[in-house]
Structure formats: C-alpha cells, structure tokens
Amino acid sequence: MEITKETKLANLIAQYPWLKEEIVKVNEKFKMLNSPIGKIMMGKATIAEMSKKSGMEAEDIIGRIMELIENHK
C-alpha cells in the first residue's frame, strides 16, 4: 500500500489492524485515537491532518509508519 499525505488513517487500519495500537510509537498524541472521539476522527483523518494535530512533518509520520509496517513482518 502506498502511503501519502492524502492516505486516510482508516484505510491504513483496515489494511494493518495492529497499527491502531502501534501508532502511539509514532507520536504520543496519537493515544487519543483509542478514545471514542478518536474513533470518529479516525474515519476522516488523513496523514496531512495527523501532521497538523501532532506538530510532526507528514513525511516523518509516513516514514515512521513505514518502519512499523516493515518491522511488524
């Protein structure tokens, strides 16, 4: 799966269900994704939006997610 700034978090979680728990390793602020409000946001959030909320560059988020995916295999 190609991951870009427009990739929706929900699509990533659908492809890699374990990522929901592991995404916290990318940024502590992503802990909120396991809350009821986070579950609603997850359906709409893109990598670009996650970048704005976390203060991380989108490219850094993409790179860290790719690392998690590679290391999970």
PyMOL commands that set and color helices and strands:
alter all, ss='L'
color gray80, all
select helices_A, chain A and resi 9-15+19-25+28-34+36-42+47-54+58-72
alter helices_A, ss='H'
color red, helices_A
deselect
rebuild
show_as cartoon
